[in-house]
Amino acid sequence: MAVRRRLENWREHLTSWSTFPVQDVICPGCGATRPPWHWDWKQQGGFGRQLIVVENVFPGEAVPTGSLLDLLHTASGIAWRYFYVQDFASGS
Ligand SMILES: [Zn+2]
């Protein structure tokens, strides 16, 4: 049975997640192992091959409409999700 727990040391994984091969992440709650993009980040982070960045929106301040997500799905052939990022240090 899956037990959900917070991944406290996620920042320590960032370097390995930004390169390949990516190491699976072990759930501290139940020991389940899966790639980080299969985790539920509760829209506080995420992974993607294609991203659309909308800046200056606080988490929860705005949410993509279902019709926008449907339009993106139709145009690209893949389902889209969204997440928020705060204090992102891109180094640029
Ligand atoms: Zn778990």
PDB file of the backbone (N, CA, C, O) and the ligand in Angstrom, with CONECT records:
HET     ZN  A 101       1
ATOM      1  N   MET A   1       0.840  -1.190   0.000  1.00  0.00           N
ATOM      2  CA  MET A   1       0.000   0.000   0.000  1.00  0.00           C
ATOM      3  C   MET A   1       0.883   1.251   0.000  1.00  0.00           C
ATOM      4  O   MET A   1       1.835   1.351   0.774  1.00  0.00           O
ATOM      5  N   ALA A   2       0.560   2.181  -0.860  1.00  0.00           N
ATOM      6  CA  ALA A   2       1.349   3.413  -0.961  1.00  0.00           C
ATOM      7  C   ALA A   2       1.089   4.306   0.249  1.00  0.00           C
ATOM      8  O   ALA A   2      -0.058   4.542   0.629  1.00  0.00           O
ATOM      9  N   VAL A   3       2.142   4.784   0.829  1.00  0.00           N
ATOM     10  CA  VAL A   3       2.059   5.731   1.935  1.00  0.00           C
ATOM     11  C   VAL A   3       2.710   7.015   1.467  1.00  0.00           C
ATOM     12  O   VAL A   3       3.868   7.017   1.050  1.00  0.00           O
ATOM     13  N   ARG A   4       1.970   8.100   1.537  1.00  0.00           N
ATOM     14  CA  ARG A   4       2.460   9.366   1.028  1.00  0.00           C
ATOM     15  C   ARG A   4       3.193  10.127   2.125  1.00  0.00           C
ATOM     16  O   ARG A   4       2.673  10.316   3.225  1.00  0.00           O
ATOM     17  N   ARG A   5       4.409  10.558   1.804  1.00  0.00           N
ATOM     18  CA  ARG A   5       5.161  11.406   2.731  1.00  0.00           C
ATOM     19  C   ARG A   5       5.910  12.446   1.944  1.00  0.00           C
ATOM     20  O   ARG A   5       6.197  12.271   0.760  1.00  0.00           O
ATOM     21  N   ARG A   6       6.213  13.502   2.600  1.00  0.00           N
ATOM     22  CA  ARG A   6       6.914  14.616   1.986  1.00  0.00           C
ATOM     23  C   ARG A   6       8.368  14.224   1.731  1.00  0.00           C
ATOM     24  O   ARG A   6       9.003  13.605   2.586  1.00  0.00           O
ATOM     25  N   LEU A   7       8.894  14.578   0.568  1.00  0.00           N
ATOM     26  CA  LEU A   7      10.297  14.337   0.246  1.00  0.00           C
ATOM     27  C   LEU A   7      11.086  15.573   0.690  1.00  0.00           C
ATOM     28  O   LEU A   7      11.201  16.557  -0.040  1.00  0.00           O
ATOM     29  N   GLU A   8      11.622  15.490   1.904  1.00  0.00           N
ATOM     30  CA  GLU A   8      12.257  16.668   2.508  1.00  0.00           C
ATOM     31  C   GLU A   8      13.535  17.100   1.783  1.00  0.00           C
ATOM     32  O   GLU A   8      13.839  18.292   1.733  1.00  0.00           O
ATOM     33  N   ASN A   9      14.274  16.160   1.229  1.00  0.00           N
ATOM     34  CA  ASN A   9      15.589  16.496   0.644  1.00  0.00           C
ATOM     35  C   ASN A   9      15.536  16.617  -0.877  1.00  0.00           C
ATOM     36  O   ASN A   9      16.519  16.316  -1.554  1.00  0.00           O
ATOM     37  N   TRP A  10      14.407  17.051  -1.418  1.00  0.00           N
ATOM     38  CA  TRP A  10      14.269  17.112  -2.875  1.00  0.00           C
ATOM     39  C   TRP A  10      15.322  18.009  -3.509  1.00  0.00           C
ATOM     40  O   TRP A  10      15.737  17.755  -4.640  1.00  0.00           O
ATOM     41  N   ARG A  11      15.768  19.062  -2.807  1.00  0.00           N
ATOM     42  CA  ARG A  11      16.767  19.956  -3.399  1.00  0.00           C
ATOM     43  C   ARG A  11      18.084  19.226  -3.669  1.00  0.00           C
ATOM     44  O   ARG A  11      18.799  19.574  -4.608  1.00  0.00           O
ATOM     45  N   GLU A  12      18.409  18.223  -2.858  1.00  0.00           N
ATOM     46  CA  GLU A  12      19.651  17.471  -3.057  1.00  0.00           C
ATOM     47  C   GLU A  12      19.615  16.657  -4.343  1.00  0.00           C
ATOM     48  O   GLU A  12      20.665  16.270  -4.856  1.00  0.00           O
ATOM     49  N   HIS A  13      18.428  16.392  -4.869  1.00  0.00           N
ATOM     50  CA  HIS A  13      18.293  15.580  -6.078  1.00  0.00           C
ATOM     51  C   HIS A  13      18.325  16.408  -7.359  1.00  0.00           C
ATOM     52  O   HIS A  13      18.437  15.849  -8.451  1.00  0.00           O
ATOM     53  N   LEU A  14      18.229  17.722  -7.242  1.00  0.00           N
ATOM     54  CA  LEU A  14      18.031  18.552  -8.438  1.00  0.00           C
ATOM     55  C   LEU A  14      19.111  18.353  -9.491  1.00  0.00           C
ATOM     56  O   LEU A  14      18.803  18.265 -10.680  1.00  0.00           O
ATOM     57  N   THR A  15      20.373  18.280  -9.075  1.00  0.00           N
ATOM     58  CA  THR A  15      21.450  18.138 -10.044  1.00  0.00           C
ATOM     59  C   THR A  15      21.304  16.855 -10.849  1.00  0.00           C
ATOM     60  O   THR A  15      21.432  16.880 -12.073  1.00  0.00           O
ATOM     61  N   SER A  16      21.042  15.744 -10.189  1.00  0.00           N
ATOM     62  CA  SER A  16      20.919  14.479 -10.916  1.00  0.00           C
ATOM     63  C   SER A  16      19.652  14.452 -11.762  1.00  0.00           C
ATOM     64  O   SER A  16      19.623  13.795 -12.803  1.00  0.00           O
ATOM     65  N   TRP A  17      18.598  15.158 -11.331  1.00  0.00           N
ATOM     66  CA  TRP A  17      17.365  15.191 -12.117  1.00  0.00           C
ATOM     67  C   TRP A  17      17.523  16.025 -13.377  1.00  0.00           C
ATOM     68  O   TRP A  17      16.783  15.837 -14.342  1.00  0.00           O
ATOM     69  N   SER A  18      18.482  16.946 -13.376  1.00  0.00           N
ATOM     70  CA  SER A  18      18.642  17.801 -14.558  1.00  0.00           C
ATOM     71  C   SER A  18      19.531  17.156 -15.607  1.00  0.00           C
ATOM     72  O   SER A  18      19.743  17.734 -16.673  1.00  0.00           O
ATOM     73  N   THR A  19      20.050  15.984 -15.330  1.00  0.00           N
ATOM     74  CA  THR A  19      20.870  15.268 -16.291  1.00  0.00           C
ATOM     75  C   THR A  19      20.327  13.856 -16.449  1.00  0.00           C
ATOM     76  O   THR A  19      19.459  13.422 -15.692  1.00  0.00           O
ATOM     77  N   PHE A  20      20.849  13.149 -17.441  1.00  0.00           N
ATOM     78  CA  PHE A  20      20.424  11.756 -17.637  1.00  0.00           C
ATOM     79  C   PHE A  20      21.622  10.849 -17.494  1.00  0.00           C
ATOM     80  O   PHE A  20      22.722  11.296 -17.821  1.00  0.00           O
ATOM     81  N   PRO A  21      21.514   9.641 -17.046  1.00  0.00           N
ATOM     82  CA  PRO A  21      20.261   9.031 -16.638  1.00  0.00           C
ATOM     83  C   PRO A  21      19.813   9.528 -15.272  1.00  0.00           C
ATOM     84  O   PRO A  21      20.631   9.760 -14.382  1.00  0.00           O
ATOM     85  N   VAL A  22      18.537   9.684 -15.123  1.00  0.00           N
ATOM     86  CA  VAL A  22      17.956  10.135 -13.858  1.00  0.00           C
ATOM     87  C   VAL A  22      17.797   8.943 -12.933  1.00  0.00           C
ATOM     88  O   VAL A  22      17.368   7.867 -13.347  1.00  0.00           O
ATOM     89  N   GLN A  23      18.146   9.152 -11.687  1.00  0.00           N
ATOM     90  CA  GLN A  23      17.972   8.090 -10.705  1.00  0.00           C
ATOM     91  C   GLN A  23      16.553   8.128 -10.156  1.00  0.00           C
ATOM     92  O   GLN A  23      15.997   9.201  -9.919  1.00  0.00           O
ATOM     93  N   ASP A  24      15.977   6.961  -9.958  1.00  0.00           N
ATOM     94  CA  ASP A  24      14.666   6.886  -9.347  1.00  0.00           C
ATOM     95  C   ASP A  24      14.725   7.446  -7.930  1.00  0.00           C
ATOM     96  O   ASP A  24      15.784   7.479  -7.304  1.00  0.00           O
ATOM     97  N   VAL A  25      13.588   7.877  -7.447  1.00  0.00           N
ATOM     98  CA  VAL A  25      13.481   8.425  -6.103  1.00  0.00           C
ATOM     99  C   VAL A  25      12.711   7.433  -5.240  1.00  0.00           C
ATOM    100  O   VAL A  25      11.703   6.870  -5.665  1.00  0.00           O
ATOM    101  N   ILE A  26      13.201   7.230  -4.028  1.00  0.00           N
ATOM    102  CA  ILE A  26      12.570   6.298  -3.104  1.00  0.00           C
ATOM    103  C   ILE A  26      11.659   7.075  -2.164  1.00  0.00           C
ATOM    104  O   ILE A  26      12.096   8.030  -1.522  1.00  0.00           O
ATOM    105  N   CYS A  27      10.416   6.678  -2.084  1.00  0.00           N
ATOM    106  CA  CYS A  27       9.446   7.323  -1.191  1.00  0.00           C
ATOM    107  C   CYS A  27       9.840   7.056   0.261  1.00  0.00           C
ATOM    108  O   CYS A  27       9.999   5.902   0.657  1.00  0.00           O
ATOM    109  N   PRO A  28      10.001   8.136   1.070  1.00  0.00           N
ATOM    110  CA  PRO A  28      10.350   7.929   2.477  1.00  0.00           C
ATOM    111  C   PRO A  28       9.210   7.318   3.291  1.00  0.00           C
ATOM    112  O   PRO A  28       9.425   6.880   4.421  1.00  0.00           O
ATOM    113  N   GLY A  29       8.012   7.285   2.734  1.00  0.00           N
ATOM    114  CA  GLY A  29       6.869   6.745   3.457  1.00  0.00           C
ATOM    115  C   GLY A  29       6.683   5.250   3.286  1.00  0.00           C
ATOM    116  O   GLY A  29       6.384   4.537   4.245  1.00  0.00           O
ATOM    117  N   CYS A  30       6.864   4.770   2.041  1.00  0.00           N
ATOM    118  CA  CYS A  30       6.554   3.361   1.776  1.00  0.00           C
ATOM    119  C   CYS A  30       7.661   2.639   1.022  1.00  0.00           C
ATOM    120  O   CYS A  30       7.582   1.427   0.821  1.00  0.00           O
ATOM    121  N   GLY A  31       8.699   3.370   0.599  1.00  0.00           N
ATOM    122  CA  GLY A  31       9.809   2.729  -0.097  1.00  0.00           C
ATOM    123  C   GLY A  31       9.565   2.496  -1.573  1.00  0.00           C
ATOM    124  O   GLY A  31      10.416   1.922  -2.253  1.00  0.00           O
ATOM    125  N   ALA A  32       8.417   2.929  -2.088  1.00  0.00           N
ATOM    126  CA  ALA A  32       8.156   2.789  -3.525  1.00  0.00           C
ATOM    127  C   ALA A  32       9.200   3.574  -4.302  1.00  0.00           C
ATOM    128  O   ALA A  32       9.601   4.665  -3.896  1.00  0.00           O
ATOM    129  N   THR A  33       9.640   3.007  -5.430  1.00  0.00           N
ATOM    130  CA  THR A  33      10.676   3.645  -6.234  1.00  0.00           C
ATOM    131  C   THR A  33      10.131   3.942  -7.623  1.00  0.00           C
ATOM    132  O   THR A  33       9.583   3.068  -8.294  1.00  0.00           O
ATOM    133  N   ARG A  34      10.293   5.192  -8.039  1.00  0.00           N
ATOM    134  CA  ARG A  34       9.835   5.573  -9.371  1.00  0.00           C
ATOM    135  C   ARG A  34      10.557   6.843  -9.796  1.00  0.00           C
ATOM    136  O   ARG A  34      11.095   7.563  -8.955  1.00  0.00           O
ATOM    137  N   PRO A  35      10.573   7.125 -11.117  1.00  0.00           N
ATOM    138  CA  PRO A  35      11.203   8.360 -11.584  1.00  0.00           C
ATOM    139  C   PRO A  35      10.506   9.577 -10.974  1.00  0.00           C
ATOM    140  O   PRO A  35       9.313   9.521 -10.676  1.00  0.00           O
ATOM    141  N   PRO A  36      11.233  10.662 -10.790  1.00  0.00           N
ATOM    142  CA  PRO A  36      10.645  11.833 -10.132  1.00  0.00           C
ATOM    143  C   PRO A  36       9.437  12.400 -10.865  1.00  0.00           C
ATOM    144  O   PRO A  36       8.578  13.015 -10.234  1.00  0.00           O
ATOM    145  N   TRP A  37       9.346  12.213 -12.171  1.00  0.00           N
ATOM    146  CA  TRP A  37       8.199  12.755 -12.898  1.00  0.00           C
ATOM    147  C   TRP A  37       6.940  11.921 -12.688  1.00  0.00           C
ATOM    148  O   TRP A  37       5.870  12.307 -13.160  1.00  0.00           O
ATOM    149  N   HIS A  38       7.034  10.809 -12.007  1.00  0.00           N
ATOM    150  CA  HIS A  38       5.853  10.026 -11.673  1.00  0.00           C
ATOM    151  C   HIS A  38       5.383  10.293 -10.246  1.00  0.00           C
ATOM    152  O   HIS A  38       4.443   9.655  -9.772  1.00  0.00           O
ATOM    153  N   TRP A  39       6.028  11.223  -9.570  1.00  0.00           N
ATOM    154  CA  TRP A  39       5.596  11.618  -8.232  1.00  0.00           C
ATOM    155  C   TRP A  39       4.498  12.661  -8.333  1.00  0.00           C
ATOM    156  O   TRP A  39       4.390  13.356  -9.343  1.00  0.00           O
ATOM    157  N   ASP A  40       3.686  12.776  -7.299  1.00  0.00           N
ATOM    158  CA  ASP A  40       2.662  13.809  -7.230  1.00  0.00           C
ATOM    159  C   ASP A  40       3.245  14.989  -6.464  1.00  0.00           C
ATOM    160  O   ASP A  40       3.351  14.954  -5.238  1.00  0.00           O
ATOM    161  N   TRP A  41       3.621  16.029  -7.194  1.00  0.00           N
ATOM    162  CA  TRP A  41       4.279  17.188  -6.580  1.00  0.00           C
ATOM    163  C   TRP A  41       3.272  18.240  -6.129  1.00  0.00           C
ATOM    164  O   TRP A  41       3.651  19.349  -5.750  1.00  0.00           O
ATOM    165  N   LYS A  42       2.015  17.896  -6.169  1.00  0.00           N
ATOM    166  CA  LYS A  42       0.955  18.795  -5.671  1.00  0.00           C
ATOM    167  C   LYS A  42       1.025  20.179  -6.320  1.00  0.00           C
ATOM    168  O   LYS A  42       0.762  21.194  -5.675  1.00  0.00           O
ATOM    169  N   GLN A  43       1.374  20.202  -7.573  1.00  0.00           N
ATOM    170  CA  GLN A  43       1.474  21.446  -8.356  1.00  0.00           C
ATOM    171  C   GLN A  43       2.476  22.441  -7.779  1.00  0.00           C
ATOM    172  O   GLN A  43       2.418  23.631  -8.086  1.00  0.00           O
ATOM    173  N   GLN A  44       3.401  21.954  -6.937  1.00  0.00           N
ATOM    174  CA  GLN A  44       4.453  22.822  -6.398  1.00  0.00           C
ATOM    175  C   GLN A  44       5.764  22.582  -7.132  1.00  0.00           C
ATOM    176  O   GLN A  44       6.795  23.134  -6.747  1.00  0.00           O
ATOM    177  N   GLY A  45       5.742  21.784  -8.163  1.00  0.00           N
ATOM    178  CA  GLY A  45       6.912  21.484  -8.970  1.00  0.00           C
ATOM    179  C   GLY A  45       6.517  20.453 -10.001  1.00  0.00           C
ATOM    180  O   GLY A  45       5.419  19.899  -9.947  1.00  0.00           O
ATOM    181  N   GLY A  46       7.411  20.193 -10.945  1.00  0.00           N
ATOM    182  CA  GLY A  46       7.082  19.208 -11.952  1.00  0.00           C
ATOM    183  C   GLY A  46       8.195  19.039 -12.953  1.00  0.00           C
ATOM    184  O   GLY A  46       9.254  19.658 -12.852  1.00  0.00           O
ATOM    185  N   PHE A  47       7.936  18.200 -13.909  1.00  0.00           N
ATOM    186  CA  PHE A  47       8.887  17.892 -14.968  1.00  0.00           C
ATOM    187  C   PHE A  47       8.161  17.972 -16.299  1.00  0.00           C
ATOM    188  O   PHE A  47       6.954  17.741 -16.376  1.00  0.00           O
ATOM    189  N   GLY A  48       8.902  18.301 -17.340  1.00  0.00           N
ATOM    190  CA  GLY A  48       8.271  18.325 -18.646  1.00  0.00           C
ATOM    191  C   GLY A  48       9.280  18.381 -19.756  1.00  0.00           C
ATOM    192  O   GLY A  48      10.391  18.883 -19.585  1.00  0.00           O
ATOM    193  N   ARG A  49       8.886  17.858 -20.903  1.00  0.00           N
ATOM    194  CA  ARG A  49       9.729  17.970 -22.100  1.00  0.00           C
ATOM    195  C   ARG A  49       9.409  19.257 -22.832  1.00  0.00           C
ATOM    196  O   ARG A  49      10.269  19.843 -23.490  1.00  0.00           O
ATOM    197  N   GLN A  50       8.177  19.686 -22.715  1.00  0.00           N
ATOM    198  CA  GLN A  50       7.729  20.942 -23.313  1.00  0.00           C
ATOM    199  C   GLN A  50       7.079  21.753 -22.199  1.00  0.00           C
ATOM    200  O   GLN A  50       6.213  21.251 -21.483  1.00  0.00           O
ATOM    201  N   LEU A  51       7.493  22.996 -22.056  1.00  0.00           N
ATOM    202  CA  LEU A  51       6.938  23.835 -21.005  1.00  0.00           C
ATOM    203  C   LEU A  51       6.467  25.158 -21.587  1.00  0.00           C
ATOM    204  O   LEU A  51       7.082  25.702 -22.504  1.00  0.00           O
ATOM    205  N   ILE A  52       5.397  25.654 -21.056  1.00  0.00           N
ATOM    206  CA  ILE A  52       4.958  27.016 -21.319  1.00  0.00           C
ATOM    207  C   ILE A  52       5.075  27.749 -19.995  1.00  0.00           C
ATOM    208  O   ILE A  52       4.425  27.377 -19.017  1.00  0.00           O
ATOM    209  N   VAL A  53       5.889  28.777 -19.958  1.00  0.00           N
ATOM    210  CA  VAL A  53       6.137  29.496 -18.711  1.00  0.00           C
ATOM    211  C   VAL A  53       5.325  30.791 -18.704  1.00  0.00           C
ATOM    212  O   VAL A  53       5.417  31.606 -19.621  1.00  0.00           O
ATOM    213  N   VAL A  54       4.542  30.956 -17.666  1.00  0.00           N
ATOM    214  CA  VAL A  54       3.802  32.194 -17.440  1.00  0.00           C
ATOM    215  C   VAL A  54       4.359  32.785 -16.160  1.00  0.00           C
ATOM    216  O   VAL A  54       4.270  32.177 -15.094  1.00  0.00           O
ATOM    217  N   GLU A  55       4.930  33.966 -16.270  1.00  0.00           N
ATOM    218  CA  GLU A  55       5.628  34.542 -15.118  1.00  0.00           C
ATOM    219  C   GLU A  55       4.726  35.469 -14.308  1.00  0.00           C
ATOM    220  O   GLU A  55       3.658  35.893 -14.751  1.00  0.00           O
ATOM    221  N   ASN A  56       5.206  35.762 -13.102  1.00  0.00           N
ATOM    222  CA  ASN A  56       4.562  36.707 -12.196  1.00  0.00           C
ATOM    223  C   ASN A  56       3.150  36.288 -11.777  1.00  0.00           C
ATOM    224  O   ASN A  56       2.253  37.124 -11.668  1.00  0.00           O
ATOM    225  N   VAL A  57       2.963  34.996 -11.545  1.00  0.00           N
ATOM    226  CA  VAL A  57       1.702  34.477 -11.021  1.00  0.00           C
ATOM    227  C   VAL A  57       2.024  33.730  -9.733  1.00  0.00           C
ATOM    228  O   VAL A  57       2.809  32.782  -9.748  1.00  0.00           O
ATOM    229  N   PHE A  58       1.437  34.140  -8.639  1.00  0.00           N
ATOM    230  CA  PHE A  58       1.666  33.448  -7.382  1.00  0.00           C
ATOM    231  C   PHE A  58       0.906  32.123  -7.382  1.00  0.00           C
ATOM    232  O   PHE A  58      -0.142  32.008  -8.017  1.00  0.00           O
ATOM    233  N   PRO A  59       1.433  31.120  -6.671  1.00  0.00           N
ATOM    234  CA  PRO A  59       0.753  29.822  -6.627  1.00  0.00           C
ATOM    235  C   PRO A  59      -0.712  29.966  -6.230  1.00  0.00           C
ATOM    236  O   PRO A  59      -1.031  30.554  -5.197  1.00  0.00           O
ATOM    237  N   GLY A  60      -1.580  29.434  -7.047  1.00  0.00           N
ATOM    238  CA  GLY A  60      -3.012  29.469  -6.785  1.00  0.00           C
ATOM    239  C   GLY A  60      -3.700  30.742  -7.207  1.00  0.00           C
ATOM    240  O   GLY A  60      -4.929  30.812  -7.212  1.00  0.00           O
ATOM    241  N   GLU A  61      -2.920  31.762  -7.566  1.00  0.00           N
ATOM    242  CA  GLU A  61      -3.518  33.038  -7.960  1.00  0.00           C
ATOM    243  C   GLU A  61      -4.300  32.893  -9.270  1.00  0.00           C
ATOM    244  O   GLU A  61      -5.340  33.526  -9.455  1.00  0.00           O
ATOM    245  N   ALA A  62      -3.801  32.071 -10.152  1.00  0.00           N
ATOM    246  CA  ALA A  62      -4.474  31.810 -11.425  1.00  0.00           C
ATOM    247  C   ALA A  62      -4.278  30.340 -11.771  1.00  0.00           C
ATOM    248  O   ALA A  62      -3.251  29.744 -11.448  1.00  0.00           O
ATOM    249  N   VAL A  63      -5.264  29.774 -12.425  1.00  0.00           N
ATOM    250  CA  VAL A  63      -5.247  28.358 -12.796  1.00  0.00           C
ATOM    251  C   VAL A  63      -5.613  28.257 -14.273  1.00  0.00           C
ATOM    252  O   VAL A  63      -6.559  28.909 -14.714  1.00  0.00           O
ATOM    253  N   PRO A  64      -4.881  27.451 -15.048  1.00  0.00           N
ATOM    254  CA  PRO A  64      -5.264  27.286 -16.446  1.00  0.00           C
ATOM    255  C   PRO A  64      -6.672  26.698 -16.552  1.00  0.00           C
ATOM    256  O   PRO A  64      -7.026  25.771 -15.823  1.00  0.00           O
ATOM    257  N   THR A  65      -7.455  27.239 -17.453  1.00  0.00           N
ATOM    258  CA  THR A  65      -8.815  26.736 -17.615  1.00  0.00           C
ATOM    259  C   THR A  65      -8.797  25.359 -18.280  1.00  0.00           C
ATOM    260  O   THR A  65      -7.835  24.980 -18.948  1.00  0.00           O
ATOM    261  N   GLY A  66      -9.876  24.635 -18.078  1.00  0.00           N
ATOM    262  CA  GLY A  66     -10.004  23.341 -18.735  1.00  0.00           C
ATOM    263  C   GLY A  66      -9.967  23.471 -20.244  1.00  0.00           C
ATOM    264  O   GLY A  66      -9.423  22.609 -20.934  1.00  0.00           O
ATOM    265  N   SER A  67     -10.549  24.554 -20.762  1.00  0.00           N
ATOM    266  CA  SER A  67     -10.569  24.732 -22.221  1.00  0.00           C
ATOM    267  C   SER A  67      -9.165  24.985 -22.764  1.00  0.00           C
ATOM    268  O   SER A  67      -8.842  24.545 -23.868  1.00  0.00           O
ATOM    269  N   LEU A  68      -8.327  25.689 -22.000  1.00  0.00           N
ATOM    270  CA  LEU A  68      -6.930  25.883 -22.444  1.00  0.00           C
ATOM    271  C   LEU A  68      -6.193  24.548 -22.460  1.00  0.00           C
ATOM    272  O   LEU A  68      -5.491  24.232 -23.420  1.00  0.00           O
ATOM    273  N   LEU A  69      -6.354  23.771 -21.401  1.00  0.00           N
ATOM    274  CA  LEU A  69      -5.683  22.465 -21.342  1.00  0.00           C
ATOM    275  C   LEU A  69      -6.195  21.545 -22.453  1.00  0.00           C
ATOM    276  O   LEU A  69      -5.424  20.782 -23.035  1.00  0.00           O
ATOM    277  N   ASP A  70      -7.489  21.620 -22.743  1.00  0.00           N
ATOM    278  CA  ASP A  70      -8.053  20.830 -23.851  1.00  0.00           C
ATOM    279  C   ASP A  70      -7.473  21.277 -25.193  1.00  0.00           C
ATOM    280  O   ASP A  70      -7.159  20.449 -26.048  1.00  0.00           O
ATOM    281  N   LEU A  71      -7.335  22.582 -25.369  1.00  0.00           N
ATOM    282  CA  LEU A  71      -6.787  23.123 -26.622  1.00  0.00           C
ATOM    283  C   LEU A  71      -5.343  22.660 -26.811  1.00  0.00           C
ATOM    284  O   LEU A  71      -4.948  22.258 -27.906  1.00  0.00           O
ATOM    285  N   LEU A  72      -4.553  22.721 -25.721  1.00  0.00           N
ATOM    286  CA  LEU A  72      -3.161  22.260 -25.798  1.00  0.00           C
ATOM    287  C   LEU A  72      -3.100  20.774 -26.113  1.00  0.00           C
ATOM    288  O   LEU A  72      -2.247  20.329 -26.880  1.00  0.00           O
ATOM    289  N   HIS A  73      -4.005  20.013 -25.519  1.00  0.00           N
ATOM    290  CA  HIS A  73      -4.059  18.571 -25.773  1.00  0.00           C
ATOM    291  C   HIS A  73      -4.363  18.303 -27.244  1.00  0.00           C
ATOM    292  O   HIS A  73      -3.719  17.470 -27.881  1.00  0.00           O
ATOM    293  N   THR A  74      -5.343  19.014 -27.768  1.00  0.00           N
ATOM    294  CA  THR A  74      -5.723  18.837 -29.174  1.00  0.00           C
ATOM    295  C   THR A  74      -4.574  19.231 -30.101  1.00  0.00           C
ATOM    296  O   THR A  74      -4.288  18.534 -31.074  1.00  0.00           O
ATOM    297  N   ALA A  75      -3.925  20.341 -29.797  1.00  0.00           N
ATOM    298  CA  ALA A  75      -2.859  20.848 -30.669  1.00  0.00           C
ATOM    299  C   ALA A  75      -1.610  19.984 -30.634  1.00  0.00           C
ATOM    300  O   ALA A  75      -0.921  19.847 -31.644  1.00  0.00           O
ATOM    301  N   SER A  76      -1.312  19.399 -29.473  1.00  0.00           N
ATOM    302  CA  SER A  76      -0.041  18.685 -29.333  1.00  0.00           C
ATOM    303  C   SER A  76      -0.198  17.160 -29.335  1.00  0.00           C
ATOM    304  O   SER A  76       0.760  16.432 -29.594  1.00  0.00           O
ATOM    305  N   GLY A  77      -1.395  16.690 -29.048  1.00  0.00           N
ATOM    306  CA  GLY A  77      -1.618  15.258 -28.988  1.00  0.00           C
ATOM    307  C   GLY A  77      -1.243  14.625 -27.656  1.00  0.00           C
ATOM    308  O   GLY A  77      -1.297  13.404 -27.508  1.00  0.00           O
ATOM    309  N   ILE A  78      -0.869  15.443 -26.700  1.00  0.00           N
ATOM    310  CA  ILE A  78      -0.535  14.927 -25.372  1.00  0.00           C
ATOM    311  C   ILE A  78      -1.269  15.748 -24.312  1.00  0.00           C
ATOM    312  O   ILE A  78      -1.578  16.922 -24.518  1.00  0.00           O
ATOM    313  N   ALA A  79      -1.543  15.102 -23.171  1.00  0.00           N
ATOM    314  CA  ALA A  79      -2.221  15.799 -22.077  1.00  0.00           C
ATOM    315  C   ALA A  79      -1.243  16.750 -21.382  1.00  0.00           C
ATOM    316  O   ALA A  79      -0.062  16.437 -21.230  1.00  0.00           O
ATOM    317  N   TRP A  80      -1.742  17.898 -20.966  1.00  0.00           N
ATOM    318  CA  TRP A  80      -0.925  18.901 -20.280  1.00  0.00           C
ATOM    319  C   TRP A  80      -1.367  19.039 -18.841  1.00  0.00           C
ATOM    320  O   TRP A  80      -2.547  18.899 -18.517  1.00  0.00           O
ATOM    321  N   ARG A  81      -0.403  19.315 -17.984  1.00  0.00           N
ATOM    322  CA  ARG A  81      -0.674  19.614 -16.582  1.00  0.00           C
ATOM    323  C   ARG A  81       0.016  20.935 -16.255  1.00  0.00           C
ATOM    324  O   ARG A  81       0.714  21.497 -17.099  1.00  0.00           O
ATOM    325  N   TYR A  82      -0.171  21.419 -15.067  1.00  0.00           N
ATOM    326  CA  TYR A  82       0.445  22.687 -14.688  1.00  0.00           C
ATOM    327  C   TYR A  82       1.010  22.596 -13.276  1.00  0.00           C
ATOM    328  O   TYR A  82       0.591  21.761 -12.475  1.00  0.00           O
ATOM    329  N   PHE A  83       1.960  23.464 -12.991  1.00  0.00           N
ATOM    330  CA  PHE A  83       2.494  23.584 -11.642  1.00  0.00           C
ATOM    331  C   PHE A  83       3.065  24.972 -11.459  1.00  0.00           C
ATOM    332  O   PHE A  83       3.274  25.711 -12.421  1.00  0.00           O
ATOM    333  N   TYR A  84       3.309  25.307 -10.217  1.00  0.00           N
ATOM    334  CA  TYR A  84       3.844  26.622  -9.858  1.00  0.00           C
ATOM    335  C   TYR A  84       5.272  26.472  -9.363  1.00  0.00           C
ATOM    336  O   TYR A  84       5.627  25.468  -8.746  1.00  0.00           O
ATOM    337  N   VAL A  85       6.085  27.480  -9.640  1.00  0.00           N
ATOM    338  CA  VAL A  85       7.462  27.500  -9.175  1.00  0.00           C
ATOM    339  C   VAL A  85       7.708  28.847  -8.512  1.00  0.00           C
ATOM    340  O   VAL A  85       7.415  29.897  -9.084  1.00  0.00           O
ATOM    341  N   GLN A  86       8.246  28.803  -7.311  1.00  0.00           N
ATOM    342  CA  GLN A  86       8.620  30.041  -6.633  1.00  0.00           C
ATOM    343  C   GLN A  86      10.100  29.987  -6.296  1.00  0.00           C
ATOM    344  O   GLN A  86      10.655  28.922  -6.023  1.00  0.00           O
ATOM    345  N   ASP A  87      10.726  31.152  -6.321  1.00  0.00           N
ATOM    346  CA  ASP A  87      12.131  31.259  -5.938  1.00  0.00           C
ATOM    347  C   ASP A  87      13.006  30.340  -6.766  1.00  0.00           C
ATOM    348  O   ASP A  87      13.921  29.708  -6.237  1.00  0.00           O
ATOM    349  N   PHE A  88      12.738  30.261  -8.040  1.00  0.00           N
ATOM    350  CA  PHE A  88      13.502  29.396  -8.925  1.00  0.00           C
ATOM    351  C   PHE A  88      14.832  30.076  -9.248  1.00  0.00           C
ATOM    352  O   PHE A  88      14.863  31.191  -9.768  1.00  0.00           O
ATOM    353  N   ALA A  89      15.920  29.393  -8.934  1.00  0.00           N
ATOM    354  CA  ALA A  89      17.264  29.924  -9.208  1.00  0.00           C
ATOM    355  C   ALA A  89      17.785  29.278 -10.485  1.00  0.00           C
ATOM    356  O   ALA A  89      18.379  28.201 -10.445  1.00  0.00           O
ATOM    357  N   SER A  90      17.563  29.932 -11.608  1.00  0.00           N
ATOM    358  CA  SER A  90      17.972  29.360 -12.888  1.00  0.00           C
ATOM    359  C   SER A  90      19.444  29.610 -13.173  1.00  0.00           C
ATOM    360  O   SER A  90      20.024  28.969 -14.049  1.00  0.00           O
ATOM    361  N   GLY A  91      20.048  30.526 -12.448  1.00  0.00           N
ATOM    362  CA  GLY A  91      21.456  30.837 -12.693  1.00  0.00           C
ATOM    363  C   GLY A  91      21.645  31.821 -13.837  1.00  0.00           C
ATOM    364  O   GLY A  91      22.776  32.162 -14.182  1.00  0.00           O
ATOM    365  N   SER A  92      20.559  32.275 -14.422  1.00  0.00           N
ATOM    366  CA  SER A  92      20.689  33.242 -15.515  1.00  0.00           C
ATOM    367  C   SER A  92      20.368  34.639 -15.047  1.00  0.00           C
ATOM    368  O   SER A  92      20.426  35.583 -15.835  1.00  0.00           O
TER     369      SER A  92
HETATM  370 ZN    ZN A 101       4.978   6.171  -0.708  1.00  0.00          ZN2+
END
